[in-house]
Structures are given as structure tokens and as C-alpha cells.
Amino acid sequence: MVMGFGAGALLSAIAYELIPESLLGKSSLLLAGFFTLGAFTFFGIDWWIDHRGGADRKDIEGKQVGSGSAIFIGTLLDNIPESIILGMSLALGGAINIAFLGAVFISNLPEGVAGSLNLESAGRSRQSIFWMWTWLVLISAAFAGIGYQLIQWLPAADGRVAQAFAAGAMLTMLADAMMPEAFEHGGKLVGILTVMGFLVAALLAFMEI
């Protein structure tokens, strides 16, 4: 249910925070292309990870029997677009976007629980899992730094190309993995919680305007 709420919040963040900004202006066709490219890039890498043992990394029941490394790489892949956007928003506005940060935080709670359960099911010790998550946090922070530097290196681009690319990747992640998993284990009530998550994130976005 929390995963459904988080999915709704991320959908709202994509709709109100990323797409209007990234597709604004005369270069909208170019940015739409990068939005699509982000979707296909995530889909391709995700397909490869799924076939290496990471397909059920978001399974909250912890029944994963695949590769622990694939679970880790897949979880990292899910977090990279979010980290880049957080870094870019800091560079552009001087502060983290509260609506987007809240959506990321809420959506990652059940993902962290599911990932830990599935890593343990895949044979990893709790100490090993702890250090894998530590590395994941550090790598995600590094990608946030890359997002920040993109704005410094390419000020003329205004971050819109990377923003459109990351938004496409995030939307694909939500549709392919997060929302189906939420509905499978949370039932029809997840639909209401997804709407509530969307509404809360949308209100936070408008409060910042």
C-alpha cells in the first residue's frame, strides 16, 4: 500500500515537476525524443537485469531466488534517475524540491524493505546486505553530484535534456515494476492510495510555486 502511495507521488512529480519544465520552449520535440530515449534505455537495461536474476527485486514477500548482484544492480538502476534529478534541482534552484524529495522518500521505503528481504532470500548475509545498501547510497549520492555538475558544465542546456531523459526512465520504472507489484500485494485499495499519493505530491508542488 505504501508502494502504491509512493508510485502516485512519483507520477505527480513527473507530471508537475519534470515534464512541464523539460518540455517547455521551442525545443520540445528534441526533449520529447530524450524522454522516449530514457524510457527505452531503462527498459533495455531492466530487461537485461531481469534475465540475470533481478526480476523480483521489488517483491515485498521476499521470495526472490535469483542473483543478489542482479537485485543490487536493479535497485541501483531504479535510483539513478531520481538521484540525477535531485542533484539538478539543487543546482537550478539552490534547494531540493520538497515535493519530489518526498515522493522519492515514500516510494523507496517499501523498495528498501523488498530489496533487503530478497537479498536475504538470495543467500546474502545481513552484514553483506548492510554494506550493499551503504554502497548504493554512496553511488546514488555520486549520481546526484553528476546531476549537479551537468548544470554547471552545460548551463545553456538548463538541465532540460537530462531531466526529460530521467523522467522517461522513471515513468517506465513505475509502469513496469512498482505499480504492478503494489497492486499484486495490496489489492484494489492501492488504486485509492495511488490517487492520494498523486494528490499530496501535487499539493506540495503547487505550494512551492
C-alpha positions in Angstrom: 0.0 0.0 0.0 2.9 2.4 0.8 4.4 1.4 -2.6 1.2 2.4 -4.3 1.1 5.8 -2.4 4.7 6.3 -3.4 4.0 5.5 -7.0 1.2 8.1 -7.1 3.6 10.6 -5.6 6.2 9.9 -8.2 3.7 10.1 -11.0 2.7 13.5 -9.7 6.3 14.6 -9.5 6.9 13.6 -13.1 3.7 15.4 -14.3 4.1 18.6 -12.4 7.9 18.9 -11.7 9.7 17.3 -14.6 7.6 17.3 -17.8 6.4 20.9 -17.8 9.9 22.1 -17.2 11.7 19.7 -19.5 9.3 20.1 -22.4 8.9 23.9 -22.2 10.1 26.0 -25.1 10.9 25.7 -28.8 13.0 22.5 -28.4 10.1 20.4 -27.1 10.4 17.9 -30.0 14.0 17.3 -29.1 13.2 16.9 -25.4 10.3 14.6 -26.2 12.9 12.4 -28.1 15.1 12.3 -25.0 12.1 11.5 -22.9 11.4 8.5 -25.1 15.1 7.6 -25.2 15.1 7.5 -21.4 12.2 5.1 -21.4 13.8 2.7 -23.9 17.1 2.9 -22.1 15.6 1.9 -18.8 13.5 -0.8 -20.4 16.5 -2.3 -22.1 18.8 -2.4 -19.0 15.9 -3.5 -16.8 15.2 -6.4 -19.3 18.8 -7.4 -19.1 18.8 -7.3 -15.3 15.5 -9.3 -15.1 17.1 -12.1 -17.1 20.1 -12.2 -14.8 18.1 -12.8 -11.7 16.8 -9.4 -10.6 13.2 -9.6 -11.9 11.5 -9.8 -8.5 13.7 -7.3 -6.6 10.5 -5.3 -5.6 8.6 -8.4 -4.4 7.6 -7.5 -0.9 7.1 -11.2 0.1 10.8 -11.8 -0.2 10.6 -14.9 -2.3 13.4 -13.9 -4.7 15.7 -16.8 -5.5 17.8 -15.1 -8.2 21.1 -13.3 -8.1 21.9 -11.0 -5.3 24.1 -8.9 -7.5 21.3 -8.5 -10.1 19.0 -7.4 -7.3 21.5 -4.8 -6.2 22.2 -3.5 -9.8 18.5 -3.4 -10.5 17.8 -1.4 -7.4 20.6 1.0 -8.2 19.2 1.4 -11.7 15.8 2.4 -10.2 17.5 5.0 -8.1 19.8 6.6 -10.7 17.2 8.8 -12.4 15.9 10.1 -9.1 19.4 10.9 -7.8 20.3 12.8 -11.0 17.1 14.9 -10.8 17.7 15.7 -7.1 21.2 17.0 -8.0 19.9 19.0 -10.9 17.1 20.6 -8.9 19.7 21.7 -6.3 21.9 23.3 -9.0 19.0 25.0 -10.6 17.1 26.3 -7.6 19.6 26.3 -4.8 17.3 24.0 -2.8 15.9 20.5 -3.0 12.4 20.3 -4.5 10.3 19.2 -1.4 7.6 17.6 -3.5 10.0 15.4 -5.5 12.1 14.6 -2.4 9.0 13.5 -0.5 7.9 11.3 -3.4 11.3 9.7 -3.7 11.4 9.0 0.1 8.0 7.5 0.3 8.5 5.3 -2.8 11.8 4.0 -1.6 10.7 2.8 1.8 8.9 -0.4 0.5 11.5 -0.8 -2.2 14.2 -0.9 0.5 12.3 -3.5 2.5 11.6 -5.7 -0.5 15.2 -5.4 -1.6 16.5 -6.5 1.8 14.2 -9.4 2.0 15.0 -10.6 -1.5 18.8 -10.2 -0.9 18.5 -12.4 2.2 16.4 -14.9 0.2 19.2 -15.0 -2.4 21.7 -16.0 0.3 23.3 -12.8 1.3 24.1 -12.3 5.0 22.7 -9.3 6.9 26.1 -7.8 7.1 26.6 -8.1 3.4 23.2 -6.5 2.8 24.1 -3.6 5.0 27.2 -2.9 3.1 25.5 -3.3 -0.2 22.9 -0.6 0.8 25.7 1.6 2.0 27.4 1.4 -1.4 24.1 2.0 -3.1 23.6 5.2 -1.0 27.1 6.4 -1.9 26.7 5.6 -5.6 23.3 7.3 -5.6 24.9 10.4 -4.0 27.6 10.3 -6.7 24.9 10.4 -9.4 23.2 13.3 -7.6 26.6 15.0 -7.8 26.7 14.2 -11.5 23.3 15.8 -11.9 24.5 18.9 -10.1 27.6 19.1 -12.3 25.6 18.7 -15.5 24.1 22.1 -14.9 27.5 23.6 -14.1 29.0 22.1 -17.3 26.1 22.7 -19.6 24.3 25.9 -18.3 22.9 26.6 -21.8 21.0 23.3 -21.7 19.4 24.3 -18.4 19.2 20.6 -17.5 16.1 20.0 -19.6 17.6 17.2 -21.7 18.8 15.2 -18.7 15.5 16.0 -16.9 13.5 14.7 -19.9 15.7 11.5 -20.1 15.4 10.8 -16.4 11.6 11.4 -16.4 11.1 8.8 -19.2 13.2 6.3 -17.3 11.3 6.9 -14.1 7.9 6.6 -15.7 8.9 3.3 -17.3 10.1 2.0 -13.9 6.8 2.9 -12.3 4.8 1.2 -15.0 7.0 -1.9 -15.4 7.7 -2.8 -11.8 6.5 -0.6 -9.0 2.8 -0.2 -9.7 2.2 -3.9 -10.8 4.0 -5.0 -7.6 1.9 -2.7 -5.4 -1.4 -3.9 -6.9 -0.4 -7.6 -6.7 0.2 -7.5 -2.9 -2.0 -4.5 -1.9 -5.2 -5.2 -3.7 -7.8 -2.7 -5.1 -7.3 -0.3 -2.2 -3.9 0.5 -3.8 -5.7 2.4 -6.5 -7.1 4.8 -4.0 -3.8 5.2 -2.3 -2.1 5.9 -5.6 -4.5 8.7 -6.2 -3.9 10.1 -2.7 -0.1 9.9 -3.3 -0.6 11.8 -6.5 -2.8 14.5 -4.8 -0.4 15.0 -1.9 2.6 15.5 -4.1 0.7 17.8 -6.4 -0.4 20.0 -3.5 3.2 20.2 -2.3 4.3 21.1 -5.8 1.7 23.9 -6.0 2.6 25.2 -2.6 6.2 25.7 -3.8 5.1 27.8 -6.8 
